[in-house]
Amino acid sequence: MLTALLFDLDGTLTDTDTLHLQAFRQLLREQDGRELTQAQFDAQVSGRANGELFAELFPGASTAQCQQLADRKEALFRELAPALEPMPGLLRLLAHADTHGIGMCVVTNAPRLNAEHMLSAMGLRPRFEHVLVAEELPRAKPDPLPYLTGLQRLGAQAGQALAFEDSLPGVKAASGAGIFTVGIATTQTPERLMAAGAQLVVDDFEDARLWDLIATMQA
């Protein structure tokens, strides 16, 4: 029985990685003239929480300085994203969940300001009662805690849920929580998503295999 859908945000509900890459590039150029390639972004940045990431990007900076740099980068991102488009098929899936009484939750490594901005920029904020962000939990993805917390908030069991993720840390977190994890191939290859723990990989929410899976879980 399908009772819960848990969604990552960046790259899953909307394709934002190009905008994040632009924001990171602008920040690094401002700070020390560094460049960031697409390959470096995909391998080292995408899907990670800011705390660990910025300490790695700026090893000589204090914790307070890292937080200031992260805040600057996220402000740049929000400036680049005044409006965002939901991934193809997402609105159909949300409507299906509403019709069938399936609980929904956002589980993201993005900061609270970004999460609220992105959902509002898509016109989707009222659709999600629960929006869990890593900075408000003891551990971020790839730890399973964010997804375990999402299940708890929805009153759902892992075996009755689906998780949707585009990043390797996110897939590891969701699959580590025991949830059937659907990889969304916006930022990583299907092969890498499967190796991280995804059990199905699709391009977007229109994929017939996803809807077959949903029908099977609701049968």
Number of C-alpha atoms within 10 A of each C-alpha: 14 22 22 24 23 25 25 28 24 24 22 24 28 20 17 20 20 14 16 21 20 15 20 22 18 18 20 17 12 10 10 8 11 11 12 16 10 12 9 12 18 16 14 13 21 22 28 21 21 23 15 11 17 20 17 13 14 15 11 10 14 11 14 9 14 22 16 13 19 20 15 14 20 21 15 18 22 18 12 15 17 12 14 18 16 18 19 15 13 17 14 12 16 18 13 12 17 13 9 12 12 18 22 26 22 23 28 28 27 23 19 16 13 20 21 14 18 26 23 15 17 16 14 15 16 9 13 13 13 17 21 23 22 21 16 12 12 9 14 26 24 22 17 21 19 27 31 20 15 22 24 12 16 18 12 18 16 21 15 16 23 23 28 28 33 31 31 25 21 34 32 22 26 32 23 19 21 18 26 21 28 25 31 27 20 21 24 17 15 19 11 14 27 17 13 19 20 27 15 17 22 18 15 19 21 15 13 11 13 16 13 11 13 16 12 11 15 12 8
